[in-house]
């Protein structure tokens, strides 16, 4: 009943894919507490394009290609990961 009415309402020839955010969205790597507001945190995410994203203003307003951007949070996380691997 529900299914048949749903199919009848679907536009013919629709090629829209259902994107599942959990599978295709950027993967959360770390949350770094903000220095100016400890209640806030910046999220560092690994995108499906293998670029690293940060939600801080310093990263977002950089006029560089995403792959060339870095901020203190990303650099700090990379240093942290490097020291963890070196151990
Ligand atoms: Zn940042």
PDB file of the backbone (N, CA, C, O) and the ligand in Angstrom, with CONECT records:
HET     ZN  A 101       1
ATOM      1  N   UNK A   1       0.850  -1.203   0.000  1.00  0.00           N
ATOM      2  CA  UNK A   1       0.000   0.000   0.000  1.00  0.00           C
ATOM      3  C   UNK A   1       0.877   1.242   0.000  1.00  0.00           C
ATOM      4  O   UNK A   1       0.805   2.066  -0.911  1.00  0.00           O
ATOM      5  N   UNK A   2       1.707   1.366   1.032  1.00  0.00           N
ATOM      6  CA  UNK A   2       2.597   2.531   1.139  1.00  0.00           C
ATOM      7  C   UNK A   2       3.587   2.561  -0.021  1.00  0.00           C
ATOM      8  O   UNK A   2       3.832   3.602  -0.632  1.00  0.00           O
ATOM      9  N   UNK A   3       4.149   1.378  -0.305  1.00  0.00           N
ATOM     10  CA  UNK A   3       5.193   1.297  -1.312  1.00  0.00           C
ATOM     11  C   UNK A   3       4.675   1.697  -2.691  1.00  0.00           C
ATOM     12  O   UNK A   3       5.339   2.426  -3.428  1.00  0.00           O
ATOM     13  N   UNK A   4       3.459   1.203  -3.037  1.00  0.00           N
ATOM     14  CA  UNK A   4       2.923   1.480  -4.369  1.00  0.00           C
ATOM     15  C   UNK A   4       2.616   2.970  -4.530  1.00  0.00           C
ATOM     16  O   UNK A   4       2.828   3.531  -5.605  1.00  0.00           O
ATOM     17  N   UNK A   5       2.119   3.611  -3.475  1.00  0.00           N
ATOM     18  CA  UNK A   5       1.831   5.042  -3.580  1.00  0.00           C
ATOM     19  C   UNK A   5       3.130   5.837  -3.649  1.00  0.00           C
ATOM     20  O   UNK A   5       3.187   6.877  -4.305  1.00  0.00           O
ATOM     21  N   UNK A   6       4.176   5.351  -2.976  1.00  0.00           N
ATOM     22  CA  UNK A   6       5.489   6.010  -3.019  1.00  0.00           C
ATOM     23  C   UNK A   6       6.041   5.960  -4.439  1.00  0.00           C
ATOM     24  O   UNK A   6       6.544   6.961  -4.950  1.00  0.00           O
ATOM     25  N   UNK A   7       5.947   4.785  -5.079  1.00  0.00           N
ATOM     26  CA  UNK A   7       6.472   4.627  -6.423  1.00  0.00           C
ATOM     27  C   UNK A   7       5.701   5.496  -7.410  1.00  0.00           C
ATOM     28  O   UNK A   7       6.277   6.030  -8.357  1.00  0.00           O
ATOM     29  N   UNK A   8       4.407   5.634  -7.187  1.00  0.00           N
ATOM     30  CA  UNK A   8       3.584   6.426  -8.088  1.00  0.00           C
ATOM     31  C   UNK A   8       3.969   7.899  -8.001  1.00  0.00           C
ATOM     32  O   UNK A   8       3.851   8.633  -8.983  1.00  0.00           O
ATOM     33  N   UNK A   9       4.437   8.339  -6.808  1.00  0.00           N
ATOM     34  CA  UNK A   9       4.779   9.739  -6.633  1.00  0.00           C
ATOM     35  C   UNK A   9       6.220  10.060  -7.040  1.00  0.00           C
ATOM     36  O   UNK A   9       6.578  11.225  -7.210  1.00  0.00           O
ATOM     37  N   UNK A  10       7.033   9.029  -7.194  1.00  0.00           N
ATOM     38  CA  UNK A  10       8.426   9.272  -7.551  1.00  0.00           C
ATOM     39  C   UNK A  10       8.512   9.785  -8.977  1.00  0.00           C
ATOM     40  O   UNK A  10       7.850   9.243  -9.863  1.00  0.00           O
ATOM     41  N   UNK A  11       9.315  10.820  -9.224  1.00  0.00           N
ATOM     42  CA  UNK A  11       9.442  11.347 -10.583  1.00  0.00           C
ATOM     43  C   UNK A  11      10.039  10.303 -11.519  1.00  0.00           C
ATOM     44  O   UNK A  11      10.976   9.594 -11.152  1.00  0.00           O
ATOM     45  N   UNK A  12       9.498  10.214 -12.713  1.00  0.00           N
ATOM     46  CA  UNK A  12       9.971   9.228 -13.672  1.00  0.00           C
ATOM     47  C   UNK A  12      11.404   9.537 -14.096  1.00  0.00           C
ATOM     48  O   UNK A  12      11.749  10.688 -14.368  1.00  0.00           O
ATOM     49  N   UNK A  13      12.227   8.503 -14.148  1.00  0.00           N
ATOM     50  CA  UNK A  13      13.599   8.685 -14.610  1.00  0.00           C
ATOM     51  C   UNK A  13      14.493   9.381 -13.624  1.00  0.00           C
ATOM     52  O   UNK A  13      15.554   9.885 -13.992  1.00  0.00           O
ATOM     53  N   UNK A  14      14.077   9.417 -12.357  1.00  0.00           N
ATOM     54  CA  UNK A  14      14.903  10.073 -11.348  1.00  0.00           C
ATOM     55  C   UNK A  14      16.192   9.294 -11.131  1.00  0.00           C
ATOM     56  O   UNK A  14      16.164   8.083 -10.910  1.00  0.00           O
ATOM     57  N   UNK A  15      17.308   9.983 -11.195  1.00  0.00           N
ATOM     58  CA  UNK A  15      18.599   9.316 -10.995  1.00  0.00           C
ATOM     59  C   UNK A  15      19.247   9.749  -9.690  1.00  0.00           C
ATOM     60  O   UNK A  15      20.438   9.524  -9.471  1.00  0.00           O
ATOM     61  N   UNK A  16      18.449  10.377  -8.821  1.00  0.00           N
ATOM     62  CA  UNK A  16      19.010  10.839  -7.559  1.00  0.00           C
ATOM     63  C   UNK A  16      19.422   9.665  -6.688  1.00  0.00           C
ATOM     64  O   UNK A  16      18.624   8.766  -6.422  1.00  0.00           O
ATOM     65  N   UNK A  17      20.661   9.678  -6.251  1.00  0.00           N
ATOM     66  CA  UNK A  17      21.145   8.619  -5.382  1.00  0.00           C
ATOM     67  C   UNK A  17      20.937   9.029  -3.939  1.00  0.00           C
ATOM     68  O   UNK A  17      21.005  10.208  -3.591  1.00  0.00           O
ATOM     69  N   UNK A  18      20.689   8.056  -3.125  1.00  0.00           N
ATOM     70  CA  UNK A  18      20.606   8.314  -1.701  1.00  0.00           C
ATOM     71  C   UNK A  18      22.002   8.268  -1.110  1.00  0.00           C
ATOM     72  O   UNK A  18      22.632   7.212  -1.059  1.00  0.00           O
ATOM     73  N   UNK A  19      22.475   9.406  -0.668  1.00  0.00           N
ATOM     74  CA  UNK A  19      23.799   9.448  -0.072  1.00  0.00           C
ATOM     75  C   UNK A  19      23.663   9.164   1.418  1.00  0.00           C
ATOM     76  O   UNK A  19      22.905   9.824   2.128  1.00  0.00           O
ATOM     77  N   UNK A  20      24.404   8.183   1.867  1.00  0.00           N
ATOM     78  CA  UNK A  20      24.390   7.842   3.291  1.00  0.00           C
ATOM     79  C   UNK A  20      25.525   8.602   3.968  1.00  0.00           C
ATOM     80  O   UNK A  20      26.693   8.264   3.775  1.00  0.00           O
ATOM     81  N   UNK A  21      25.201   9.616   4.752  1.00  0.00           N
ATOM     82  CA  UNK A  21      26.244  10.478   5.330  1.00  0.00           C
ATOM     83  C   UNK A  21      27.271   9.692   6.144  1.00  0.00           C
ATOM     84  O   UNK A  21      28.456  10.026   6.132  1.00  0.00           O
ATOM     85  N   UNK A  22      26.833   8.662   6.844  1.00  0.00           N
ATOM     86  CA  UNK A  22      27.750   7.908   7.694  1.00  0.00           C
ATOM     87  C   UNK A  22      28.829   7.204   6.876  1.00  0.00           C
ATOM     88  O   UNK A  22      29.932   6.955   7.364  1.00  0.00           O
ATOM     89  N   UNK A  23      28.493   6.887   5.619  1.00  0.00           N
ATOM     90  CA  UNK A  23      29.452   6.152   4.799  1.00  0.00           C
ATOM     91  C   UNK A  23      30.278   7.072   3.910  1.00  0.00           C
ATOM     92  O   UNK A  23      31.447   6.800   3.637  1.00  0.00           O
ATOM     93  N   UNK A  24      29.666   8.158   3.463  1.00  0.00           N
ATOM     94  CA  UNK A  24      30.338   8.993   2.474  1.00  0.00           C
ATOM     95  C   UNK A  24      30.806  10.332   3.025  1.00  0.00           C
ATOM     96  O   UNK A  24      31.583  11.029   2.373  1.00  0.00           O
ATOM     97  N   UNK A  25      30.351  10.695   4.197  1.00  0.00           N
ATOM     98  CA  UNK A  25      30.733  11.969   4.778  1.00  0.00           C
ATOM     99  C   UNK A  25      32.143  11.934   5.297  1.00  0.00           C
ATOM    100  O   UNK A  25      32.746  10.868   5.418  1.00  0.00           O
ATOM    101  N   UNK A  26      32.676  13.112   5.608  1.00  0.00           N
ATOM    102  CA  UNK A  26      34.033  13.165   6.146  1.00  0.00           C
ATOM    103  C   UNK A  26      34.124  12.420   7.482  1.00  0.00           C
ATOM    104  O   UNK A  26      33.218  12.503   8.312  1.00  0.00           O
ATOM    105  N   UNK A  27      35.204  11.708   7.672  1.00  0.00           N
ATOM    106  CA  UNK A  27      35.397  10.928   8.885  1.00  0.00           C
ATOM    107  C   UNK A  27      36.010  11.821   9.968  1.00  0.00           C
ATOM    108  O   UNK A  27      37.032  12.472   9.748  1.00  0.00           O
ATOM    109  N   UNK A  28      35.378  11.838  11.119  1.00  0.00           N
ATOM    110  CA  UNK A  28      35.877  12.647  12.223  1.00  0.00           C
ATOM    111  C   UNK A  28      37.167  12.042  12.770  1.00  0.00           C
ATOM    112  O   UNK A  28      37.183  10.885  13.192  1.00  0.00           O
ATOM    113  N   UNK A  29      38.248  12.823  12.762  1.00  0.00           N
ATOM    114  CA  UNK A  29      39.534  12.325  13.251  1.00  0.00           C
ATOM    115  C   UNK A  29      39.793  12.779  14.677  1.00  0.00           C
ATOM    116  O   UNK A  29      40.312  12.019  15.494  1.00  0.00           O
ATOM    117  N   UNK A  30      39.429  14.023  14.974  1.00  0.00           N
ATOM    118  CA  UNK A  30      39.729  14.550  16.297  1.00  0.00           C
ATOM    119  C   UNK A  30      38.890  15.787  16.561  1.00  0.00           C
ATOM    120  O   UNK A  30      38.458  16.466  15.629  1.00  0.00           O
ATOM    121  N   UNK A  31      38.665  16.072  17.816  1.00  0.00           N
ATOM    122  CA  UNK A  31      38.040  17.327  18.214  1.00  0.00           C
ATOM    123  C   UNK A  31      39.045  18.055  19.102  1.00  0.00           C
ATOM    124  O   UNK A  31      39.455  17.547  20.145  1.00  0.00           O
ATOM    125  N   UNK A  32      39.432  19.254  18.670  1.00  0.00           N
ATOM    126  CA  UNK A  32      40.429  20.025  19.408  1.00  0.00           C
ATOM    127  C   UNK A  32      39.712  21.151  20.142  1.00  0.00           C
ATOM    128  O   UNK A  32      39.016  21.947  19.512  1.00  0.00           O
ATOM    129  N   UNK A  33      39.869  21.232  21.463  1.00  0.00           N
ATOM    130  CA  UNK A  33      39.211  22.314  22.207  1.00  0.00           C
ATOM    131  C   UNK A  33      39.719  23.675  21.748  1.00  0.00           C
ATOM    132  O   UNK A  33      40.911  23.852  21.496  1.00  0.00           O
ATOM    133  N   UNK A  34      38.811  24.623  21.645  1.00  0.00           N
ATOM    134  CA  UNK A  34      39.185  25.980  21.251  1.00  0.00           C
ATOM    135  C   UNK A  34      39.851  26.694  22.419  1.00  0.00           C
ATOM    136  O   UNK A  34      39.439  26.535  23.568  1.00  0.00           O
ATOM    137  N   UNK A  35      40.887  27.485  22.121  1.00  0.00           N
ATOM    138  CA  UNK A  35      41.579  28.212  23.180  1.00  0.00           C
ATOM    139  C   UNK A  35      40.742  29.392  23.661  1.00  0.00           C
ATOM    140  O   UNK A  35      40.738  29.717  24.848  1.00  0.00           O
ATOM    141  N   UNK A  36      40.038  30.029  22.734  1.00  0.00           N
ATOM    142  CA  UNK A  36      39.261  31.218  23.096  1.00  0.00           C
ATOM    143  C   UNK A  36      37.984  30.842  23.835  1.00  0.00           C
ATOM    144  O   UNK A  36      37.504  31.602  24.677  1.00  0.00           O
ATOM    145  N   UNK A  37      37.441  29.687  23.525  1.00  0.00           N
ATOM    146  CA  UNK A  37      36.223  29.232  24.181  1.00  0.00           C
ATOM    147  C   UNK A  37      36.319  27.732  24.444  1.00  0.00           C
ATOM    148  O   UNK A  37      36.047  26.924  23.555  1.00  0.00           O
ATOM    149  N   UNK A  38      36.708  27.356  25.675  1.00  0.00           N
ATOM    150  CA  UNK A  38      36.923  25.929  25.987  1.00  0.00           C
ATOM    151  C   UNK A  38      35.667  25.080  25.832  1.00  0.00           C
ATOM    152  O   UNK A  38      35.746  23.854  25.760  1.00  0.00           O
ATOM    153  N   UNK A  39      34.508  25.731  25.781  1.00  0.00           N
ATOM    154  CA  UNK A  39      33.267  24.970  25.609  1.00  0.00           C
ATOM    155  C   UNK A  39      33.087  24.543  24.160  1.00  0.00           C
ATOM    156  O   UNK A  39      32.323  23.628  23.851  1.00  0.00           O
ATOM    157  N   UNK A  40      33.813  25.233  23.277  1.00  0.00           N
ATOM    158  CA  UNK A  40      33.726  24.896  21.867  1.00  0.00           C
ATOM    159  C   UNK A  40      34.917  24.046  21.448  1.00  0.00           C
ATOM    160  O   UNK A  40      35.973  24.071  22.079  1.00  0.00           O
ATOM    161  N   UNK A  41      34.727  23.305  20.388  1.00  0.00           N
ATOM    162  CA  UNK A  41      35.821  22.508  19.874  1.00  0.00           C
ATOM    163  C   UNK A  41      35.815  22.529  18.371  1.00  0.00           C
ATOM    164  O   UNK A  41      34.756  22.629  17.751  1.00  0.00           O
ATOM    165  N   UNK A  42      36.982  22.436  17.775  1.00  0.00           N
ATOM    166  CA  UNK A  42      37.073  22.378  16.328  1.00  0.00           C
ATOM    167  C   UNK A  42      37.207  20.930  15.903  1.00  0.00           C
ATOM    168  O   UNK A  42      37.927  20.150  16.527  1.00  0.00           O
ATOM    169  N   UNK A  43      36.515  20.582  14.845  1.00  0.00           N
ATOM    170  CA  UNK A  43      36.530  19.197  14.377  1.00  0.00           C
ATOM    171  C   UNK A  43      37.503  19.056  13.220  1.00  0.00           C
ATOM    172  O   UNK A  43      37.466  19.831  12.264  1.00  0.00           O
ATOM    173  N   UNK A  44      38.355  18.080  13.313  1.00  0.00           N
ATOM    174  CA  UNK A  44      39.267  17.753  12.219  1.00  0.00           C
ATOM    175  C   UNK A  44      38.738  16.491  11.561  1.00  0.00           C
ATOM    176  O   UNK A  44      38.570  15.453  12.202  1.00  0.00           O
ATOM    177  N   UNK A  45      38.481  16.605  10.270  1.00  0.00           N
ATOM    178  CA  UNK A  45      37.860  15.490   9.558  1.00  0.00           C
ATOM    179  C   UNK A  45      38.677  15.091   8.336  1.00  0.00           C
ATOM    180  O   UNK A  45      39.303  15.923   7.680  1.00  0.00           O
ATOM    181  N   UNK A  46      38.651  13.807   8.055  1.00  0.00           N
ATOM    182  CA  UNK A  46      39.297  13.291   6.848  1.00  0.00           C
ATOM    183  C   UNK A  46      38.223  13.100   5.789  1.00  0.00           C
ATOM    184  O   UNK A  46      37.332  12.264   5.938  1.00  0.00           O
ATOM    185  N   UNK A  47      38.314  13.879   4.721  1.00  0.00           N
ATOM    186  CA  UNK A  47      37.302  13.804   3.675  1.00  0.00           C
ATOM    187  C   UNK A  47      37.486  12.586   2.789  1.00  0.00           C
ATOM    188  O   UNK A  47      38.531  11.935   2.798  1.00  0.00           O
ATOM    189  N   UNK A  48      36.433  12.294   2.015  1.00  0.00           N
ATOM    190  CA  UNK A  48      36.495  11.184   1.067  1.00  0.00           C
ATOM    191  C   UNK A  48      37.536  11.442  -0.018  1.00  0.00           C
ATOM    192  O   UNK A  48      37.983  10.517  -0.697  1.00  0.00           O
ATOM    193  N   UNK A  49      37.922  12.724  -0.175  1.00  0.00           N
ATOM    194  CA  UNK A  49      38.936  13.099  -1.155  1.00  0.00           C
ATOM    195  C   UNK A  49      40.342  13.034  -0.562  1.00  0.00           C
ATOM    196  O   UNK A  49      41.305  13.482  -1.184  1.00  0.00           O
ATOM    197  N   UNK A  50      40.454  12.470   0.652  1.00  0.00           N
ATOM    198  CA  UNK A  50      41.732  12.275   1.343  1.00  0.00           C
ATOM    199  C   UNK A  50      42.350  13.589   1.832  1.00  0.00           C
ATOM    200  O   UNK A  50      43.493  13.604   2.289  1.00  0.00           O
ATOM    201  N   UNK A  51      41.605  14.682   1.739  1.00  0.00           N
ATOM    202  CA  UNK A  51      42.085  15.931   2.304  1.00  0.00           C
ATOM    203  C   UNK A  51      41.619  16.047   3.754  1.00  0.00           C
ATOM    204  O   UNK A  51      40.591  15.491   4.139  1.00  0.00           O
ATOM    205  N   UNK A  52      42.389  16.775   4.538  1.00  0.00           N
ATOM    206  CA  UNK A  52      42.045  16.960   5.942  1.00  0.00           C
ATOM    207  C   UNK A  52      41.353  18.307   6.095  1.00  0.00           C
ATOM    208  O   UNK A  52      41.851  19.325   5.615  1.00  0.00           O
ATOM    209  N   UNK A  53      40.226  18.312   6.752  1.00  0.00           N
ATOM    210  CA  UNK A  53      39.421  19.514   6.948  1.00  0.00           C
ATOM    211  C   UNK A  53      39.391  19.885   8.419  1.00  0.00           C
ATOM    212  O   UNK A  53      39.393  19.013   9.287  1.00  0.00           O
ATOM    213  N   UNK A  54      39.363  21.198   8.700  1.00  0.00           N
ATOM    214  CA  UNK A  54      39.177  21.662  10.069  1.00  0.00           C
ATOM    215  C   UNK A  54      38.024  22.665  10.052  1.00  0.00           C
ATOM    216  O   UNK A  54      37.792  23.342   9.051  1.00  0.00           O
ATOM    217  N   UNK A  55      37.316  22.749  11.158  1.00  0.00           N
ATOM    218  CA  UNK A  55      36.157  23.647  11.193  1.00  0.00           C
ATOM    219  C   UNK A  55      36.499  25.012  11.782  1.00  0.00           C
ATOM    220  O   UNK A  55      35.600  25.830  11.978  1.00  0.00           O
ATOM    221  N   UNK A  56      37.774  25.282  12.068  1.00  0.00           N
ATOM    222  CA  UNK A  56      38.127  26.571  12.667  1.00  0.00           C
ATOM    223  C   UNK A  56      38.140  27.675  11.598  1.00  0.00           C
ATOM    224  O   UNK A  56      38.339  27.392  10.416  1.00  0.00           O
ATOM    225  N   UNK A  57      37.929  28.925  12.012  1.00  0.00           N
ATOM    226  CA  UNK A  57      37.897  30.046  11.040  1.00  0.00           C
ATOM    227  C   UNK A  57      39.220  30.190  10.300  1.00  0.00           C
ATOM    228  O   UNK A  57      39.233  30.508   9.110  1.00  0.00           O
ATOM    229  N   UNK A  58      40.317  29.963  10.983  1.00  0.00           N
ATOM    230  CA  UNK A  58      41.642  30.106  10.371  1.00  0.00           C
ATOM    231  C   UNK A  58      41.786  29.183   9.159  1.00  0.00           C
ATOM    232  O   UNK A  58      42.365  29.563   8.141  1.00  0.00           O
ATOM    233  N   UNK A  59      41.260  27.982   9.281  1.00  0.00           N
ATOM    234  CA  UNK A  59      41.337  27.033   8.156  1.00  0.00           C
ATOM    235  C   UNK A  59      40.327  27.397   7.088  1.00  0.00           C
ATOM    236  O   UNK A  59      40.638  27.390   5.897  1.00  0.00           O
ATOM    237  N   UNK A  60      39.104  27.718   7.520  1.00  0.00           N
ATOM    238  CA  UNK A  60      38.025  27.932   6.564  1.00  0.00           C
ATOM    239  C   UNK A  60      38.261  29.158   5.689  1.00  0.00           C
ATOM    240  O   UNK A  60      37.840  29.181   4.532  1.00  0.00           O
ATOM    241  N   UNK A  61      38.935  30.186   6.233  1.00  0.00           N
ATOM    242  CA  UNK A  61      39.102  31.426   5.478  1.00  0.00           C
ATOM    243  C   UNK A  61      40.433  31.496   4.748  1.00  0.00           C
ATOM    244  O   UNK A  61      40.766  32.529   4.168  1.00  0.00           O
ATOM    245  N   UNK A  62      41.191  30.420   4.770  1.00  0.00           N
ATOM    246  CA  UNK A  62      42.443  30.402   4.022  1.00  0.00           C
ATOM    247  C   UNK A  62      42.153  30.379   2.524  1.00  0.00           C
ATOM    248  O   UNK A  62      41.311  29.614   2.053  1.00  0.00           O
ATOM    249  N   UNK A  63      42.865  31.231   1.781  1.00  0.00           N
ATOM    250  CA  UNK A  63      42.651  31.271   0.339  1.00  0.00           C
ATOM    251  C   UNK A  63      43.643  30.343  -0.363  1.00  0.00           C
ATOM    252  O   UNK A  63      44.469  30.779  -1.165  1.00  0.00           O
ATOM    253  N   UNK A  64      43.543  29.091  -0.048  1.00  0.00           N
ATOM    254  CA  UNK A  64      44.413  28.066  -0.624  1.00  0.00           C
ATOM    255  C   UNK A  64      43.543  26.869  -0.981  1.00  0.00           C
ATOM    256  O   UNK A  64      42.464  26.696  -0.415  1.00  0.00           O
ATOM    257  N   UNK A  65      44.003  26.045  -1.911  1.00  0.00           N
ATOM    258  CA  UNK A  65      43.261  24.809  -2.172  1.00  0.00           C
ATOM    259  C   UNK A  65      43.188  23.977  -0.897  1.00  0.00           C
ATOM    260  O   UNK A  65      44.091  24.005  -0.061  1.00  0.00           O
ATOM    261  N   UNK A  66      42.087  23.233  -0.773  1.00  0.00           N
ATOM    262  CA  UNK A  66      41.860  22.462   0.454  1.00  0.00           C
ATOM    263  C   UNK A  66      43.071  21.610   0.826  1.00  0.00           C
ATOM    264  O   UNK A  66      43.441  21.523   1.997  1.00  0.00           O
ATOM    265  N   UNK A  67      43.684  20.982  -0.176  1.00  0.00           N
ATOM    266  CA  UNK A  67      44.807  20.091   0.097  1.00  0.00           C
ATOM    267  C   UNK A  67      46.043  20.813   0.601  1.00  0.00           C
ATOM    268  O   UNK A  67      46.917  20.195   1.208  1.00  0.00           O
ATOM    269  N   UNK A  68      46.127  22.132   0.354  1.00  0.00           N
ATOM    270  CA  UNK A  68      47.311  22.895   0.752  1.00  0.00           C
ATOM    271  C   UNK A  68      47.090  23.642   2.064  1.00  0.00           C
ATOM    272  O   UNK A  68      48.007  24.278   2.583  1.00  0.00           O
ATOM    273  N   UNK A  69      45.879  23.565   2.596  1.00  0.00           N
ATOM    274  CA  UNK A  69      45.583  24.304   3.820  1.00  0.00           C
ATOM    275  C   UNK A  69      46.058  23.549   5.052  1.00  0.00           C
ATOM    276  O   UNK A  69      46.093  22.319   5.083  1.00  0.00           O
ATOM    277  N   UNK A  70      46.415  24.311   6.045  1.00  0.00           N
ATOM    278  CA  UNK A  70      46.743  23.730   7.337  1.00  0.00           C
ATOM    279  C   UNK A  70      46.446  24.777   8.390  1.00  0.00           C
ATOM    280  O   UNK A  70      46.439  25.973   8.097  1.00  0.00           O
ATOM    281  N   UNK A  71      46.205  24.344   9.598  1.00  0.00           N
ATOM    282  CA  UNK A  71      46.019  25.255  10.719  1.00  0.00           C
ATOM    283  C   UNK A  71      46.710  24.634  11.911  1.00  0.00           C
ATOM    284  O   UNK A  71      47.192  23.503  11.836  1.00  0.00           O
ATOM    285  N   UNK A  72      46.761  25.364  13.010  1.00  0.00           N
ATOM    286  CA  UNK A  72      47.483  24.844  14.179  1.00  0.00           C
ATOM    287  C   UNK A  72      46.866  23.544  14.696  1.00  0.00           C
ATOM    288  O   UNK A  72      47.553  22.724  15.305  1.00  0.00           O
ATOM    289  N   UNK A  73      45.568  23.360  14.450  1.00  0.00           N
ATOM    290  CA  UNK A  73      44.922  22.137  14.922  1.00  0.00           C
ATOM    291  C   UNK A  73      45.375  20.925  14.120  1.00  0.00           C
ATOM    292  O   UNK A  73      45.680  19.868  14.672  1.00  0.00           O
ATOM    293  N   UNK A  74      45.410  21.108  12.786  1.00  0.00           N
ATOM    294  CA  UNK A  74      45.831  20.001  11.922  1.00  0.00           C
ATOM    295  C   UNK A  74      47.309  19.702  12.141  1.00  0.00           C
ATOM    296  O   UNK A  74      47.705  18.540  12.235  1.00  0.00           O
ATOM    297  N   UNK A  75      48.136  20.769  12.222  1.00  0.00           N
ATOM    298  CA  UNK A  75      49.564  20.566  12.452  1.00  0.00           C
ATOM    299  C   UNK A  75      49.792  19.893  13.806  1.00  0.00           C
ATOM    300  O   UNK A  75      50.642  19.014  13.942  1.00  0.00           O
ATOM    301  N   UNK A  76      49.022  20.320  14.793  1.00  0.00           N
ATOM    302  CA  UNK A  76      49.153  19.726  16.120  1.00  0.00           C
ATOM    303  C   UNK A  76      48.771  18.262  16.117  1.00  0.00           C
ATOM    304  O   UNK A  76      49.426  17.434  16.749  1.00  0.00           O
ATOM    305  N   UNK A  77      47.688  17.945  15.390  1.00  0.00           N
ATOM    306  CA  UNK A  77      47.248  16.552  15.324  1.00  0.00           C
ATOM    307  C   UNK A  77      48.282  15.696  14.593  1.00  0.00           C
ATOM    308  O   UNK A  77      48.560  14.567  14.997  1.00  0.00           O
ATOM    309  N   UNK A  78      48.852  16.243  13.510  1.00  0.00           N
ATOM    310  CA  UNK A  78      49.861  15.498  12.755  1.00  0.00           C
ATOM    311  C   UNK A  78      51.087  15.234  13.634  1.00  0.00           C
ATOM    312  O   UNK A  78      51.643  14.136  13.621  1.00  0.00           O
ATOM    313  N   UNK A  79      51.503  16.252  14.397  1.00  0.00           N
ATOM    314  CA  UNK A  79      52.649  16.087  15.293  1.00  0.00           C
ATOM    315  C   UNK A  79      52.334  15.035  16.342  1.00  0.00           C
ATOM    316  O   UNK A  79      53.185  14.223  16.705  1.00  0.00           O
ATOM    317  N   UNK A  80      51.094  15.062  16.824  1.00  0.00           N
ATOM    318  CA  UNK A  80      50.681  14.102  17.849  1.00  0.00           C
ATOM    319  C   UNK A  80      50.694  12.688  17.290  1.00  0.00           C
ATOM    320  O   UNK A  80      51.162  11.757  17.946  1.00  0.00           O
ATOM    321  N   UNK A  81      50.180  12.533  16.079  1.00  0.00           N
ATOM    322  CA  UNK A  81      50.152  11.214  15.451  1.00  0.00           C
ATOM    323  C   UNK A  81      51.570  10.726  15.170  1.00  0.00           C
ATOM    324  O   UNK A  81      51.882   9.553  15.377  1.00  0.00           O
ATOM    325  N   UNK A  82      52.435  11.642  14.692  1.00  0.00           N
ATOM    326  CA  UNK A  82      53.812  11.261  14.383  1.00  0.00           C
ATOM    327  C   UNK A  82      54.535  10.781  15.625  1.00  0.00           C
ATOM    328  O   UNK A  82      55.275   9.800  15.577  1.00  0.00           O
ATOM    329  N   UNK A  83      54.321  11.476  16.751  1.00  0.00           N
ATOM    330  CA  UNK A  83      55.003  11.083  17.976  1.00  0.00           C
ATOM    331  C   UNK A  83      54.432   9.754  18.500  1.00  0.00           C
ATOM    332  O   UNK A  83      55.139   8.981  19.146  1.00  0.00           O
ATOM    333  N   UNK A  84      53.151   9.500  18.214  1.00  0.00           N
ATOM    334  CA  UNK A  84      52.557   8.244  18.644  1.00  0.00           C
ATOM    335  C   UNK A  84      53.131   7.069  17.863  1.00  0.00           C
ATOM    336  O   UNK A  84      53.390   6.001  18.416  1.00  0.00           O
ATOM    337  N   UNK A  85      53.326   7.293  16.554  1.00  0.00           N
ATOM    338  CA  UNK A  85      53.868   6.230  15.695  1.00  0.00           C
ATOM    339  C   UNK A  85      55.338   5.988  16.029  1.00  0.00           C
ATOM    340  O   UNK A  85      55.806   4.849  16.006  1.00  0.00           O
ATOM    341  N   UNK A  86      56.076   7.082  16.344  1.00  0.00           N
ATOM    342  CA  UNK A  86      57.509   6.957  16.612  1.00  0.00           C
ATOM    343  C   UNK A  86      57.778   6.183  17.894  1.00  0.00           C
ATOM    344  O   UNK A  86      58.854   5.612  18.072  1.00  0.00           O
ATOM    345  N   UNK A  87      56.793   6.167  18.784  1.00  0.00           N
ATOM    346  CA  UNK A  87      57.011   5.534  20.074  1.00  0.00           C
ATOM    347  C   UNK A  87      57.156   4.022  19.980  1.00  0.00           C
ATOM    348  O   UNK A  87      57.345   3.355  20.997  1.00  0.00           O
TER     349      UNK A  87
HETATM  350 ZN    ZN A 101      41.897  24.376  12.799  1.00  0.00          ZN
END
